[in-house]
């Protein structure tokens, strides 16, 4: 291997130098803004969705599809974006994801029908899925796991603000400017994020000579997961659970998912490398993410309904009432992230977070329509703090214990399983809520005799199955409806309790590995250097004259032995990973 040098194998734009905190935050500015816009896009329209569907002449089926279409696109595309990040230019992928999001968002604001809105929500979801996945990967490439906690804490805090604060902002915008403004509010931020990423973010390019994309796996994953979510979302409403339609959908979904798993064992570049599940940290983190995803999505969806339907609050008021949740989640995410970076200890905080999450969802089961708001605030703060301690740290420890060459796939799949579980969990909980509320209202009205025309009209409206406007109901019926929703929403949180227990157990068994002080770019550089050394040693028959090895003949054997011993020691120190 005449004239070969180790440095020749390294990516020419690989950044392995240590950055100052100011440089890091400058590089992260575009990423944080992009993440904020992605999360906000889904939550800002939640409070105005009934107004949107009514204005476009849609029905309950259209309402379901508008929400499901975006969730489907986001969830299914997340692991695909992550795998692409291991193969092609990450910076280009980030800008592409933001571009898709901007296009989908702008067109959604001009929607003239529910069909058009559903279609562009898919495009919007594809962009959001890319941002959710790629931002975490970019953070890992420029910041070491030891330092990453405080920065990912900021990212987690921004996500919490967008998740919980989005409904408040959406309610205010809808009341002031109309629902279309909700779609345009994030566009300037997305454009600014594209410009910031171009100017401030410099990421190493994957060191791949050949790029092979698993198209078959992508198709099977999309079909399998999409049909599964459609079945969960529409079952019991658009068709019966034990109907022919239900059996066909779940059968095709199961076949596609099984086909996807088989495909991932056979292709050269799988979207979800099955070898990742041999890593105990990854597997247990996925299990914990499933449980945390349900709790996170449930609080976002059902707390807004609790305040509006059980306490008669307006959309704007319900958003303000969730401030304790925002404070708890943002405070824990940022504060605990900083402590993790400073001391390098993460497991104790995650165990505490899982205990707080379990306590929070358990306290939520005690909610009633007349529960003192001070207690409700405490419950929300406890649950928010628990989620804030866990969410970003799960991604952090997976990145810390994953080969840099699989960083994108590992990071995105943790988010993928969390999103899928959250979507399915909230759908199931919504179905339970509908059943419980109907039962409570029926019991409450069983001995009620209307005494006025307003009460008769209110009973007819309730019988139609539409969501009631609580503020317009007669007081005699309003108390029954608010009590039913308060009790029903408390009941759905019972589902989250066993999931929170599973999360606690999974986190308890996570290997307590120290956080690395090297970022992924530095790890990639070392991997590339090691490959060059191995290739040089493989040329046994040819004399080595390159910069890899410059020794005289008498020391050649001993030098190789010392080099091999050093490599073995390095491999042992990093868990045997090259």
N, C-alpha and C positions, 0 to 999 in steps of 0.2 A: 504494500500500500504506500507507494512512493509519494513523498511530499504531502501527506495528509496531516491536517492540524485539527485538534479538538475544537478550536473556536470556529472552524468552518462549518460545523454542524449546527451551530446555534442560530436561532432566529435573529436576523439582523436588527430587529427593533425591540428586542427583549429588554425590559427594564427590570434590573435587579438591585438597584440602589435603594437605600432607605430614604423615605420622604419625610419632610417635616409635617406636623399636624396641619399647618396652613396649606401646604401643597396637597395633602390628602383631601381636605375639605374642598379645595378648588377643583380637584379631579372628580369629587363626588357630587358637586353641585348639580350638574346636568342629570346625573343618575337619580338623585333624590327628587328632583323636580319631576322627572319622568315617572318615577314610582308613585309619587303623590297624584299625578294626573290619572294614572292607570287605575288606582284604587278608587279615586274620587268619581271616575266615570260611571262606576257601577252603583255607588251609594247615593250620589246626588239626586238621581231620578227616582229613588225608591218612594219618597213621600209624594211625588207628583204623578206616579204611574197611574193611579185611578183617573186623574184628570186627563192624562194623555190618551188613555184608551177610550174614554168617553168622548173626547174631542174628535178622535179619528174614527169613531163609530164602531169600535171593536167590542167583542164580548169577552166572557171569562176565559175562553180558550185562547183568544188572542193575547190576553193579559199573561197567561201562563207561558206562551211561546215567546213573547218579548223578553221575559226574564230568562227562560231556559236557553234560548238561542245564544245569548251572550255568555252564560255560564258554561255551556257546552263548548263553545269555541275557545274560551280561556283555558278550561281544564284539559281538553284534548290536545291543544297546541303546546302546552307547557313543556312536556318531555321532549317534543320534537325540536322546539327552540333550543332546549338545553343540549341536545345531542349535536345540533348544528354548531353550537358554540365550541364544541370540541374539534370541529372539522374545518370551519371557515372563519373569516375575519369577524371578530365579536363586535367591534365598533360599527361595522357596516350593518350587522344584524340589529343592533340597538336602534340605529337610525331608521332602518326598514320597519321595525316594530312601531316606532313612534309615528312614522309616516302613515302606516296602515290605520293607526288609531286616529290620527287627525282627519284622514279622509272619511272614515266611518262615522266619526263624531259630527263633522260638518254636514254630511248628507243626512244623518239622523235628525238633525235640527230642522231640516226642510221636508221631513216625511209628510206625505199626503194620505197615507193609508197604513193600516197595521202591517200589511204584507211587506211594504217597503221598509218600515221600521224594523221588522224582524230580520230582513236581509242585511241591512247595514249594521245591525247589532252584532251579527256574526263577524263582519269585518272588524268592528270595534273590539270584539272579544279576542280575535286573533292577535291584534296589536297589543292588547292588555296582557295576554298570555306571554308574549315575548318579553314584555317589560318586567313582569313578575319574576320570570326566570333569569333573564340576562343581567339584571341589576345585581342580584346576589353573586352571580359568577364574576362580574367585573370587580366587585368589592373584594372578592377572594384573591383575584389576580394581583391586586396592588397593595393589599394589607395582609400582614401575617395573622394567623389565628389568635396569637397572644394579644395583638393590638386591635383585632377586628371587633371585639366585643363592644367597645365604646362607640365605634362607628356604626355597627349594625344596630346598636341600641337606638341611635338617632334615626336610622332607616325604619326600624320598628315603630318608633314613636310617630314618625310621619304617616306610616300605614294606619296606626291607631287613630290618628287625627282624621285622616280621610275616611276611614271606615265608620267611625262613630259620629264625626262631625258632618259628614256628607249629607245625611238626612236633614240636619238643621239648616245647612246652607241651601239645600234644595227647596225646603219649605219656604224660606225667606225669598228666594229668587222667584219661585212660582207665584207667591202672593204679590210680589212687586212687579215682575216683568213678564210673567207667563211661562209656561212649561218649556217652550223652545229655547229659552235662554239657558236652561240647564245644560244643554248640549254644547253651547258655544263658550261657556265659562272657562272650560279647560283648554281650549285651543291655543290661546296666547302662551300659556305655560308650556304646552307641548312643543310649540315652535321654538320658544326660548330654550327648552331642554335640548332640542336638536342642535341648535347653534352652540350651546355650552359644551355638549359632548364633542362636537367637531373641534372646538378650540382648546379644550382643557383635558380631554381624556385620551390617554395614550396606552393602548393595551398590546401585549405580545400577540403575534399571530400564531395560530396552531402550526406546529412543525410537521405538517403532513404533505408528502409529495403527491399522494393520490387520495382523492375524496370519494368515498362510496356512501351513498345515502340509502337507507333502508326504506325504500318506497312501499314495498309490500307490508312491512311492519307498520308504517304510518297509516296505511289504508285500513288494515285490520284493527288497529287501535282506535281509529276514529269511528269506525262502524260499531265496534263492540261497546265502547264507552258511551257513545251518543245514544244508541238504542237502550242501553241500561238506564241512563238518566231520563230518557223519554218515558220508559216504562214506569220508573219511580214517580216521575212528575205527573203523569196523566192517568196512571192506574187508579181505579176506583172513582174516577171522574169522567174521563172520556170513554172509558171501557171498564168492564168489571175485571177484578183481579183473576178470576177463574174463567175468563172468556177465551175464545179461540185467538183473538187479537193479542191478548196478553201472552199466551203460550208461544205464539209465533215470534213475537218481539224478543222475549227472554231466551228462546231457543237460538235464534240467529245471533243475538248478543253473546251468548255463552260460546257458541261455535267460533265467532270471530275472536273472542278473547283467548280461547284455547289455541286457535291458529296463530295468534300473535305471540303467545308464549313459546310455542314450538319454533316459530320463525326466529325469535331472538336467540335461540340456541344455535341456529344454523348460519346466520348471516355474519359477515366480517365486521360490520359496524352497527351493532344493534342500538335501537333507540333507548331501550331499557336493558342494559347489560345484566343478565341474570347472575353474573359473578358478584355483583354488588350485594346480593342477598346473603352471600357467604360471609360478609362483613357484619359482625354482630352490632356494631354501632349503627350502621345504616338500617338494618332490619328493625331494631328496637326503636330507632328514631321515626321510621315510617309508621310503626304501630302507635307511638305517642302522638304523631302528627295527625293521625286519623281521629283520635279522641279530641285533640285540641281544636281541630278544624270544625267539628260539630259544635263545640261550646262557643267558638268565636263567631261562626255564622249565626247561630241561634240567638245570641245576644243582640246582634245587629238587626235581625229581622223581628224578633218577638218583643223586644223592649219597646220598639216604636209602636207596635200594636197594643202593647199593654198600656202605654201612656195615652194613646188616642182612643182606644175602645173601652178600656177599663177605668180610665180616669177622666175621660172627656177632654183631653188636651188637643190643641190645634197642632198641625205639623211643626210649626216653629216652636211652640211650647214643648213638644215632645223631644225635639232636638236639644233644647236647653236643659231638659231634665236628665239627659244622658251625660252631662258634663262630669259627674263623679266617675263614670266609667272611663272617660277620656283621660282624666287626671291620673287614675290608677294605672291604666295601661301605659300611657306615655311616661309617667314618672318611673315606673318599674323598668320599662324597656331601656330608657336612657341611663337611669341611675345604676341599675344592676349591670348593664353593659360596661359602664365605666369601671365598676368594681372588678368585673371579670378581667378586664384588660390590665388593671393595676396589679392585682394579686395572682392572676392566672388560675384562680379556682372557680369552677363553674357548676359542679355537680350539686353542691349544697344549695345553691340558689335555685337550681332547677327542681330539686326535691321540694323546697319551700314553695315554689310556684305551683307545683302540682298539687300540694296540700291546699293551698289557697284556692286553686281552681275547683277542687272537689268541694271545699267549704262554700265557695261562691254559688255553684250550681245547686247545692243542697239548700242554701238559704233562699234561692229563687223559688224553690218549690213551696215556700210558705207565703208567697205573695197573694194578696187579696185586693179587691178594688179600693178598700179603705185602709190599707196598710200605711202607717205613718211614713211620710216621705223621707224623714231622717233615716229610718231603718232601710228603706229602699236604696238610699244613697250609699249607705254602708255596704249593703249587699253588692251593689254595682262596683264600688271601689275595690272590695276584696276580690271579686271575680276578675276585674280589669287588671289588678296587680299580678294575679296569678298568671294570666295569659301573657302579660308583658314580660315576665321572667322566663317564660318557656319558648315562645314562638321563634324569636331570632336565634336563640342559643341552640335550638335543635339543628338549624341549618349550619351554624358555626361548628358544632362538634362533628357533623357529617363531613364538612369540608376539611376539617383538621385530620380526619382519619381516612381520607380517600386519596388515591393516586392523582396527581395533578392532571394527568392525561384523561381522567374520567370525571373531572371536577364538574363540568357542565351537566352531564347525565345524572350524577349523584344529587347535586343541588336542586335541579329542576324536578326530579322525581319525588323528593320530600315534599315540595310544594304541590306537585301533581296529586299525590295521595291525599294531602290535606284538603285540597279544593274539591276533589271527587267526594270524599267523605262528608265534607261540610254541605255540599249540594244535596247529596242523598239524605243526610241526616235531617237537614232543615225541611226537605220535602216530606219525609216521614212524620216529622214533628208537626208540620202544618196539617197533614191529614188527621193526625190524632187530635190536634186543636179543634178542627172543624167538627169532629165527632163529639168531643167533650163539650164544646160550646152548645151544640144542638141539644145534647142531653140535659145540660144545666138550664138552658132557656125553657125547654119543654117542661121540666120539673117545676121551674119557677112560675110558669104561666098556667100550670094545670088547674089551679084553683082561682085563676084571675078572670074576672068578668068585666069587659070594657064598659065604661059608663059615658063615653063621649065619642064624637066622630073622629077626633084626633087619635084616640086610643085604637079605634077600629082601623084607621089608615096605617098606624104604626104596626099593628099586628099583621096586616096584609103585606107590608114591606118586609117584615121579618120572615114571613112565610115564603117569599120569593127567593130567598137564599142569598140576596145581595148583602154586602157589608153595610151595616147600619150607620147612619150619621147620628152619633150618640147625642150631640148637642141639640138635635131637633126632635128628640123623642120626648113624650110626656114623662113627667117625673116618676109616675108609678111604674112605667115600663122601663125607663132608663136605669133605675136601680137594679132591676132584674138582669138587664143586658150587661151592665158594667160588672155586676157580681159574677155573671157567667163567664165573661172574658177574663176577669181577674183570676178566677179559679182555674179555668181551662188553660191559660198560659202557664200558671204555676205547675199544672199537671204535666205539661210537655217537658219541663225541665227534669222530670223524673227519669226520662230516657237518657239524659246526659250524665246522670250519676254513675251508673256502671261503666260508662265510657271513660269518665274521669278517673275511676279506680284503675282501669286498665292502663291509662296513661301514667299514673303514679307507679304502678308495678314496672312498666317498661323503662321508665327513667331510673328507677332504683337499680335495675340490672345493667344499665349502660356502663361500659368500661370507663373508668375514671382516668383517661389518658391526659397527660399534660399538653397544653396548647403549644404548638410549634411557634418559633420566633421567625420563621421564614415565610414569605408570601409565596403564592403559587407560581409566580413568574420565576422566582429564584429556584424553586423546586424543579420547574421545567428545565431551567438551565443546567442544573445538576444531572437531571435525567438525560439530557442531550449529550452532556460531557461523558457520562458513563457509557452511553451507546457507542460513542466514538472510540473509547478505550477498549470496549469489548470487540468492536470490529477490528481494531488494530491487532489485538491478541489472537483473533481468529485466523489471521494471515500467518500461519505457523511456518509455511515453507518459504516465505519471502522475508528478507531482512527488513527490520523496522528502522527507517531513517528519518521519520517525521518528528514533529515537536512533541509527540506523545511520550517518547521514551528515548533519552539520550544518555546511554550508559556504555561503558566499555564491556568487552566480551567477558571478562572475568567476573563482572558483577551482574551479568544478565539474569542468571538463574535466581540469585538471591533477591534482586530487585523485583522480579515478578512475584516471588513468594511474599515479599513484604507488601507489595501492592494489593495482592489478593487478600492478605490478612486484614489490611486496612479497609478494603471493601466489605469484607464479612462483618467486621466490627460496626461499620456504618449501617449495614443492612439490619443488624441485630438491634441497633439503637432506634431504628425507625420502624420496627415491627416487621422486618424482612421485606420492606417495600422498596422497589427501585424507582 
